[in-house]
């Protein structure tokens, strides 16, 4: 005759009482963690930062790992920030080109964006008003996706005449203020026109120049990341 197994309540009780403090402490700690951080803590994701721009963002003619986005990601991670910087720089792009490809770029999820356009517009002497319209449209799309945004300013070559220079340089503070985004005044600050910090063309930063750009921009990017963290993280793609 087979006997039904009996649950040994007495043994279980003695085991619980023997280690009761540890068991209770475990549940107490678990409760504190869940109520303090919530279930999001268990699925925390890195901030995805889109770097959208021209060859200055792309890292024209620089060795792998030394371009703007790679150096920026390294510096952010050394600062203890879990950030992935995605390089969406394209050599030769104008602000119109950037706007034209933006929907395709945004097929991926992002939490924040740095926008760097205008250098090629100015080099080609394109109409200032149209550059401003393009930048405003780019910012509107990014903000419409819920991204925290920083606009990186640019300055026109001084040989284009005082009227063009003044109008072009005004674009960035005007647009940033109008759209309520962070402004980094000049992407090439500390590097422009300094021969030892640029490649032979005198336009594109070399490795040393890139390090300076990132170092000067870093506090602004950290503020951008803080804004992104205050927003819901981008949903994962299926």
Residue pairs with C-beta under 8 A, 6 or more apart in sequence:
16 23
33 41
44 82
45 233
45 236
46 82
46 83
46 84
47 81
47 82
47 83
47 84
47 111
47 112
47 225
47 228
47 229
47 233
48 83
48 84
48 86
48 108
48 109
48 110
48 111
48 112
48 234
49 72
49 73
49 76
49 83
49 84
49 85
49 86
49 110
49 111
49 112
49 113
49 114
49 221
49 224
49 225
49 228
50 86
50 88
50 105
50 110
50 112
50 113
50 114
50 142
50 147
51 57
51 68
51 69
51 72
51 85
51 86
51 87
51 88
51 89
51 113
51 114
51 116
52 88
52 89
52 98
52 102
52 105
52 113
52 114
52 115
52 116
52 117
52 138
53 88
53 89
53 90
53 93
53 98
53 114
53 115
53 116
53 117
53 152
54 89
54 90
54 91
54 92
54 93
54 98
54 116
54 117
54 119
54 120
55 89
55 90
55 91
55 92
55 93
55 204
56 68
56 89
56 116
56 119
56 187
56 188
56 204
56 205
57 68
57 69
57 87
57 88
57 89
57 114
57 116
58 67
58 68
58 87
58 89
58 90
58 91
59 66
59 67
59 68
59 69
59 70
59 87
59 89
59 210
60 91
60 199
60 204
61 199
61 204
62 206
62 207
62 210
63 207
64 70
66 207
66 210
67 87
67 210
68 87
68 89
68 210
68 213
68 214
69 85
69 86
69 87
69 89
70 85
70 87
71 210
71 211
71 214
72 85
72 214
72 217
72 218
72 221
73 83
73 84
73 85
75 214
75 215
75 218
76 83
76 85
76 218
76 221
76 222
76 225
77 83
79 218
79 222
81 222
81 225
83 225
86 108
86 110
88 105
89 116
90 97
90 98
90 101
92 120
93 117
93 120
94 117
94 120
94 121
94 124
94 126
94 131
94 134
95 117
95 118
95 121
95 130
95 131
95 134
95 135
95 138
96 130
96 134
98 115
98 117
98 134
98 138
99 134
99 137
99 138
99 141
102 138
102 141
102 142
103 141
106 141
106 142
106 145
108 237
109 234
109 235
109 236
109 237
110 145
110 147
110 234
111 147
111 148
111 228
111 231
111 233
111 234
112 147
112 148
112 149
112 150
112 224
112 225
112 227
112 228
113 142
113 147
113 148
113 149
113 150
114 149
114 150
114 152
114 184
114 221
114 224
115 135
115 138
115 139
115 142
115 149
115 150
115 151
115 152
116 152
116 154
116 187
117 131
117 134
117 135
117 138
117 154
118 131
118 135
118 153
118 154
118 168
118 171
118 172
119 154
119 187
121 131
122 131
122 154
122 155
122 156
122 157
122 160
122 168
123 157
125 160
125 164
128 164
128 167
128 168
128 171
131 168
131 171
132 171
132 174
132 175
135 151
135 171
135 172
135 175
136 175
136 178
136 179
139 149
139 151
139 175
139 179
139 181
140 179
142 149
143 149
143 179
143 181
146 231
146 232
146 234
147 228
148 182
148 224
148 225
148 227
148 228
148 230
148 231
149 179
149 181
149 182
149 224
150 181
150 182
150 183
150 184
150 220
150 221
150 224
151 172
151 175
151 176
151 181
151 182
151 183
151 184
152 184
152 186
152 187
152 217
153 169
153 172
153 173
153 176
153 183
153 184
153 185
153 186
153 187
154 168
154 172
154 186
154 187
154 188
155 165
155 168
155 169
155 186
155 188
155 192
156 164
156 165
156 168
156 169
157 165
158 165
160 168
172 183
172 185
173 183
173 185
176 182
176 183
177 183
182 220
182 223
182 224
182 227
184 217
184 220
186 192
187 213
187 217
188 205
188 213
189 213
189 216
190 197
190 212
190 213
190 216
191 197
191 198
191 205
191 209
191 212
191 213
193 202
194 209
195 202
196 208
197 205
197 206
197 208
197 209
197 212
198 204
198 205
198 206
198 209
199 205
199 206
205 212
205 213
